Amino acid sequence: MVSVMKTARRRVLRRFTRENSGVSALEFALLLPLMVTLYLGGVEIGDALTINRKVTHVSSSLADLVTQSRFITNSDMQNILDATAAIMTPYDDDLLSIVVSGVSIDGEGVARVAWSDARNDTPLPENATITLPMQVTQPNSFIVTAEVHYPYTPTIGYVMTGTFDMWDQFFLRPRLSDTVNRIP
């Protein structure tokens, strides 16, 4: 009786070790969490990189549009801010905060805000002293600076969690004159 049971057990074990139909399902079950994590991480990182690129494009376009004028009126500035915010499409442009400023640099290299405008942010106060990078500080000159922030929160939040401040700052000199005057 014991030998019959041993023989039957051996037959079942041999059949089980020869059977390969469940191996694929087992491998799939083991790899699925890893593959889903990689996929979701790729989507989140892709969105973050796209938004970061768009923030850079907004800041450069904003400074570029402002420096193409000798003077800017309120309606001109509103149109420029609206146009540059549209670059963020299809992402929510209500989260975008923009500050664009005209900065006058005196003979001693001290930079002061001549004018400033903002969208979803606070403009810099006039005549406030600001610090500029040494590469753009040229005595007796004028520069336009555009600073853009976008708080990126991943849609899924599985791989990347929290909110990331995507920001960029751009500096350009006026093209048509020595300064860009702001007319109310």
Residue frames as qw, qx, qy, qz and C-alpha x, y, z in Angstrom:
[[0.000, 0.884, 0.467, 0.000, 0.00, 0.00, 0.00],
 [0.302, -0.804, 0.111, 0.500, 2.80, 2.37, 0.88],
 [0.405, -0.183, 0.597, 0.668, 4.67, 1.59, -2.31],
 [0.241, 0.620, 0.666, 0.338, 1.50, 2.19, -4.35],
 [0.103, -0.948, -0.245, 0.176, 1.10, 5.62, -2.74],
 [0.391, -0.604, 0.345, 0.604, 4.75, 6.44, -3.35],
 [0.389, 0.156, 0.693, 0.587, 4.41, 5.46, -6.97],
 [0.117, 0.804, 0.557, 0.174, 1.24, 7.53, -7.38],
 [0.247, -0.889, -0.035, 0.384, 2.90, 10.50, -5.72],
 [0.433, -0.343, 0.509, 0.660, 5.90, 10.23, -8.05],
 [0.319, 0.457, 0.690, 0.461, 3.61, 10.12, -11.08],
 [0.027, -0.927, -0.372, 0.030, 1.80, 13.26, -9.94],
 [0.355, -0.764, 0.191, 0.504, 5.10, 15.07, -9.28],
 [0.445, -0.059, 0.623, 0.640, 6.49, 14.05, -12.67],
 [0.213, 0.680, 0.618, 0.332, 3.33, 15.26, -14.40],
 [0.176, -0.938, -0.202, 0.220, 3.48, 18.53, -12.44],
 [0.400, -0.596, 0.353, 0.599, 7.13, 19.17, -13.33],
 [0.382, 0.156, 0.687, 0.599, 6.44, 18.46, -17.01],
 [0.130, 0.813, 0.564, 0.069, 3.41, 20.76, -17.15],
 [0.371, -0.060, 0.063, 0.924, 4.37, 24.23, -18.54],
 [0.005, 0.665, 0.562, 0.492, 0.96, 25.83, -19.15],
 [0.370, -0.872, -0.314, 0.062, 0.94, 27.92, -15.94],
 [0.627, -0.222, 0.004, 0.746, 4.50, 29.28, -16.20],
 [0.193, 0.419, 0.289, 0.839, 3.52, 32.21, -18.43],
 [0.387, -0.769, -0.359, -0.361, 0.71, 33.23, -16.11],
 [0.700, -0.581, -0.180, 0.374, 3.04, 33.08, -13.12],
 [0.515, 0.002, 0.124, 0.848, 5.70, 35.18, -14.89],
 [0.027, -0.605, -0.357, -0.712, 3.04, 37.71, -15.92],
 [0.542, -0.767, -0.329, -0.098, 1.74, 37.95, -12.35],
 [0.683, -0.440, -0.071, 0.578, 5.27, 38.57, -11.06],
 [0.409, 0.074, 0.244, 0.876, 6.18, 41.17, -13.69],
 [0.016, -0.755, -0.536, -0.378, 2.88, 43.08, -13.82],
 [0.358, -0.873, -0.207, 0.258, 3.53, 45.37, -10.80],
 [0.493, -0.392, 0.288, 0.721, 6.97, 46.28, -12.14],
 [0.281, 0.324, 0.586, 0.688, 5.64, 47.01, -15.63],
 [0.120, -0.852, -0.479, -0.172, 2.75, 49.14, -14.31],
 [0.446, -0.762, -0.036, 0.468, 5.18, 51.11, -12.14],
 [0.441, -0.152, 0.433, 0.772, 7.49, 51.72, -15.11],
 [0.149, 0.570, 0.610, 0.529, 4.57, 52.79, -17.31],
 [0.240, -0.901, -0.362, 0.004, 3.10, 55.20, -14.75],
 [0.504, -0.609, 0.115, 0.602, 6.55, 56.58, -13.94],
 [0.402, 0.112, 0.509, 0.753, 7.18, 57.19, -17.64],
 [0.007, 0.759, 0.532, 0.376, 3.89, 59.05, -17.99],
 [0.380, -0.877, -0.198, 0.217, 4.57, 61.23, -14.94],
 [0.510, -0.433, 0.276, 0.690, 8.15, 62.02, -15.94],
 [0.330, 0.362, 0.572, 0.658, 7.02, 62.75, -19.50],
 [0.107, -0.878, -0.425, -0.193, 4.41, 65.23, -18.26],
 [0.476, -0.772, -0.012, 0.421, 6.95, 66.89, -15.94],
 [0.493, -0.169, 0.414, 0.746, 9.48, 67.30, -18.74],
 [0.191, 0.590, 0.569, 0.541, 6.83, 68.68, -21.10],
 [0.241, -0.922, -0.302, 0.000, 5.65, 71.23, -18.54],
 [0.535, -0.597, 0.148, 0.579, 9.24, 72.22, -17.74],
 [0.418, 0.132, 0.505, 0.743, 9.91, 72.77, -21.45],
 [0.019, 0.764, 0.516, 0.387, 6.72, 74.83, -21.78],
 [0.396, -0.855, -0.164, 0.291, 7.69, 76.99, -18.77],
 [0.494, -0.337, 0.330, 0.731, 11.03, 77.72, -20.44],
 [0.256, 0.412, 0.592, 0.644, 9.23, 78.54, -23.68],
 [0.157, -0.884, -0.434, -0.070, 6.83, 80.90, -21.85],
 [0.433, -0.755, 0.015, 0.493, 9.68, 82.82, -20.18],
 [0.426, -0.152, 0.463, 0.762, 11.73, 83.18, -23.37],
 [0.149, 0.573, 0.624, 0.510, 8.69, 84.16, -25.49],
 [0.241, -0.888, -0.366, 0.139, 7.56, 86.68, -22.90],
 [0.404, -0.636, 0.179, 0.633, 10.92, 88.43, -22.75],
 [0.376, 0.086, 0.605, 0.697, 11.23, 88.24, -26.53],
 [0.074, 0.731, 0.596, 0.324, 7.83, 89.85, -27.18],
 [0.281, -0.895, -0.200, 0.283, 8.46, 92.66, -24.70],
 [0.442, -0.512, 0.310, 0.668, 11.91, 93.52, -26.07],
 [0.395, 0.344, 0.617, 0.588, 10.52, 93.93, -29.60],
 [0.013, -0.880, -0.411, -0.237, 8.85, 97.23, -28.62],
 [0.269, 0.412, -0.238, 0.838, 10.03, 100.72, -27.71],
 [0.316, -0.171, 0.438, -0.824, 7.07, 101.15, -25.38],
 [0.252, -0.253, -0.929, -0.095, 4.32, 98.95, -24.00],
 [0.432, -0.333, 0.015, -0.838, 0.80, 99.98, -23.03],
 [0.528, -0.138, 0.668, -0.505, -1.54, 98.20, -20.61],
 [0.862, 0.317, 0.128, -0.374, -3.44, 96.51, -23.43],
 [0.565, 0.585, -0.582, -0.008, -0.16, 95.46, -25.12],
 [0.071, -0.407, 0.832, -0.369, 1.04, 93.91, -21.87],
 [0.702, 0.038, 0.505, -0.500, -2.26, 92.11, -21.31],
 [0.829, 0.465, -0.161, -0.265, -2.11, 90.70, -24.85],
 [0.375, 0.566, -0.718, 0.152, 1.49, 89.56, -24.36],
 [0.322, -0.273, 0.781, -0.460, 0.68, 87.89, -21.02],
 [0.809, 0.207, 0.309, -0.456, -2.36, 86.15, -22.52],
 [0.731, 0.551, -0.371, -0.159, -0.41, 84.98, -25.56],
 [0.220, 0.496, -0.804, 0.243, 2.45, 83.56, -23.53],
 [0.521, -0.140, 0.675, -0.503, 0.07, 81.85, -21.10],
 [0.847, 0.325, -0.004, -0.420, -1.57, 80.13, -24.07],
 [0.399, 0.533, -0.746, -0.014, 1.72, 78.28, -24.65],
 [0.289, -0.257, 0.829, -0.404, 0.85, 76.11, -21.63],
 [0.819, 0.168, 0.021, -0.547, -2.05, 74.49, -23.51],
 [0.552, -0.445, -0.554, -0.437, -3.29, 71.77, -22.81],
 [0.470, -0.239, -0.643, 0.556, -2.12, 72.27, -19.21],
 [0.208, -0.856, -0.468, 0.063, -3.94, 74.61, -16.82],
 [0.392, 0.473, -0.060, 0.787, -2.65, 78.15, -17.41],
 [0.436, -0.806, -0.114, -0.383, -4.41, 79.37, -14.23],
 [0.839, -0.468, -0.033, 0.274, -1.57, 77.78, -12.25],
 [0.648, 0.354, 0.029, 0.674, 1.03, 79.74, -14.22],
 [0.265, -0.900, -0.135, 0.318, 2.56, 82.71, -12.39],
 [0.614, 0.470, 0.151, 0.616, 4.41, 85.28, -14.48],
 [0.238, -0.874, -0.057, 0.420, 6.41, 88.36, -13.54],
 [0.631, 0.467, 0.194, 0.588, 7.95, 90.50, -16.28],
 [0.313, -0.859, -0.099, 0.392, 10.05, 93.54, -15.37],
 [0.513, 0.742, -0.081, 0.423, 12.05, 96.27, -17.02],
 [0.703, -0.591, -0.059, 0.393, 15.27, 96.77, -15.09],
 [0.310, 0.902, -0.159, 0.254, 17.51, 99.81, -15.37],
 [0.834, -0.257, -0.104, 0.477, 21.18, 99.33, -14.48],
 [0.036, -0.994, 0.067, 0.084, 23.05, 102.50, -13.44],
 [0.434, 0.764, -0.446, 0.168, 26.72, 103.38, -13.97],
 [0.246, -0.550, 0.730, -0.322, 27.76, 101.56, -10.80],
 [0.346, 0.071, -0.921, -0.167, 26.01, 98.33, -11.84],
 [0.246, 0.163, 0.725, -0.623, 23.07, 98.69, -9.44],
 [0.148, -0.265, -0.788, -0.536, 19.89, 97.21, -10.94],
 [0.253, 0.236, 0.499, -0.795, 16.57, 98.89, -10.14],
 [0.275, 0.481, 0.825, 0.111, 13.08, 97.98, -11.30],
 [0.055, 0.035, -0.220, -0.973, 11.80, 100.58, -13.78],
 [0.678, -0.012, -0.052, -0.734, 8.42, 98.83, -14.21],
 [0.058, -0.102, 0.991, -0.070, 6.92, 95.43, -13.54],
 [0.701, -0.014, -0.152, -0.697, 3.78, 93.52, -14.50],
 [0.165, -0.168, 0.956, -0.176, 2.45, 90.15, -13.40],
 [0.704, -0.094, -0.416, -0.568, -0.15, 87.49, -14.05],
 [0.872, -0.353, -0.328, -0.091, -1.28, 85.37, -11.06],
 [0.697, -0.144, -0.293, 0.639, 1.57, 86.90, -9.05],
 [0.196, -0.918, -0.155, 0.308, 2.72, 90.21, -7.54],
 [0.572, 0.715, -0.071, 0.396, 4.76, 92.61, -9.68],
 [0.627, -0.138, -0.270, 0.717, 8.07, 93.83, -8.31],
 [0.112, -0.898, -0.270, 0.329, 7.89, 97.29, -6.68],
 [0.482, 0.798, -0.001, 0.361, 9.22, 100.18, -8.76],
 [0.071, 0.830, -0.416, 0.364, 12.72, 101.40, -7.85],
 [0.862, -0.435, 0.255, -0.053, 13.36, 98.22, -5.86],
 [0.088, 0.680, -0.716, -0.132, 16.96, 97.03, -6.07],
 [0.978, 0.033, 0.128, -0.158, 17.32, 93.53, -7.44],
 [0.404, -0.538, 0.681, 0.289, 20.26, 91.22, -7.97],
 [0.798, 0.533, -0.120, -0.253, 21.01, 90.11, -11.51],
 [0.920, -0.057, 0.188, 0.339, 23.54, 87.55, -12.69],
 [0.330, -0.649, 0.296, 0.619, 26.96, 89.07, -13.39],
 [0.436, 0.116, 0.688, 0.569, 26.76, 87.96, -17.03],
 [0.143, 0.711, 0.576, 0.377, 23.85, 90.31, -17.76],
 [0.274, -0.879, -0.198, 0.337, 24.81, 93.25, -15.53],
 [0.534, 0.314, 0.189, 0.762, 26.26, 95.88, -17.82],
 [0.159, -0.507, -0.295, 0.794, 26.56, 99.44, -16.42],
 [0.238, 0.442, -0.085, -0.861, 24.27, 102.09, -17.95],
 [0.212, -0.008, -0.832, -0.513, 21.96, 99.60, -19.64],
 [0.662, -0.019, 0.219, -0.717, 18.42, 98.26, -19.55],
 [0.144, 0.100, -0.975, -0.139, 17.28, 94.66, -19.43],
 [0.730, -0.169, -0.101, -0.655, 13.94, 92.88, -19.49],
 [0.007, -0.198, 0.955, -0.222, 13.57, 89.93, -17.17],
 [0.741, -0.149, -0.275, -0.595, 10.78, 87.36, -17.25],
 [0.078, -0.227, 0.910, -0.338, 10.26, 84.88, -14.43],
 [0.720, -0.089, -0.370, -0.580, 7.74, 82.05, -14.72],
 [0.218, -0.207, 0.879, -0.369, 6.62, 79.49, -12.10],
 [0.725, -0.062, -0.411, -0.549, 4.32, 76.50, -12.51],
 [0.461, -0.336, 0.730, -0.375, 3.46, 74.15, -9.62],
 [0.610, 0.175, -0.677, -0.373, 3.41, 70.67, -11.17],
 [0.593, -0.207, 0.659, -0.414, 1.50, 68.00, -9.29],
 [0.064, 0.129, -0.925, -0.353, 1.63, 64.58, -10.96],
 [0.626, -0.104, -0.300, -0.712, -1.76, 63.39, -12.21],
 [0.827, -0.150, -0.532, -0.099, -1.41, 59.87, -10.87],
 [0.310, -0.744, 0.422, -0.414, 1.10, 60.46, -8.08],
 [0.988, -0.144, -0.042, -0.041, 2.19, 56.83, -8.00],
 [0.816, 0.155, -0.123, 0.543, 5.89, 57.20, -8.79],
 [0.243, 0.268, -0.165, 0.917, 6.41, 60.95, -8.23],
 [0.313, -0.721, -0.613, 0.085, 4.59, 62.46, -5.26],
 [0.289, -0.605, -0.179, 0.720, 4.16, 66.02, -4.07],
 [0.373, 0.907, 0.191, -0.026, 4.27, 69.28, -5.99],
 [0.665, -0.090, 0.212, 0.710, 7.29, 70.42, -8.00],
 [0.103, 0.878, 0.066, -0.463, 7.96, 74.10, -8.76],
 [0.663, 0.328, 0.390, 0.549, 8.85, 74.28, -12.44],
 [0.015, -0.941, -0.089, 0.327, 10.39, 77.69, -13.03],
 [0.670, 0.238, 0.225, 0.666, 12.62, 79.60, -15.39],
 [0.086, -0.871, -0.075, 0.479, 13.98, 83.12, -15.68],
 [0.652, 0.435, 0.341, 0.519, 15.01, 84.82, -18.91],
 [0.197, -0.744, 0.012, 0.639, 16.96, 88.05, -19.54],
 [0.564, 0.480, 0.434, 0.514, 16.97, 90.03, -22.80],
 [0.177, -0.381, 0.015, 0.907, 18.08, 93.47, -23.89],
 [0.465, 0.701, 0.291, -0.456, 15.73, 95.73, -25.87],
 [0.663, 0.222, 0.534, 0.475, 16.06, 95.42, -29.65],
 [0.318, 0.743, 0.388, 0.444, 14.76, 98.71, -31.04],
 [0.074, -0.875, 0.114, -0.465, 15.92, 101.23, -28.43],
 [0.224, 0.413, -0.700, 0.539, 17.97, 101.52, -25.26],
 [0.243, 0.030, 0.745, -0.620, 14.93, 100.94, -23.02],
 [0.219, -0.430, -0.785, -0.389, 11.41, 99.59, -23.16],
 [0.167, -0.129, 0.308, -0.928, 9.14, 102.23, -21.68],
 [0.085, -0.424, -0.897, 0.093, 5.94, 101.24, -19.90],
 [0.204, -0.173, -0.103, -0.958, 2.98, 103.51, -20.68],
 [0.248, 0.221, 0.801, -0.498, -0.11, 103.13, -18.49]]
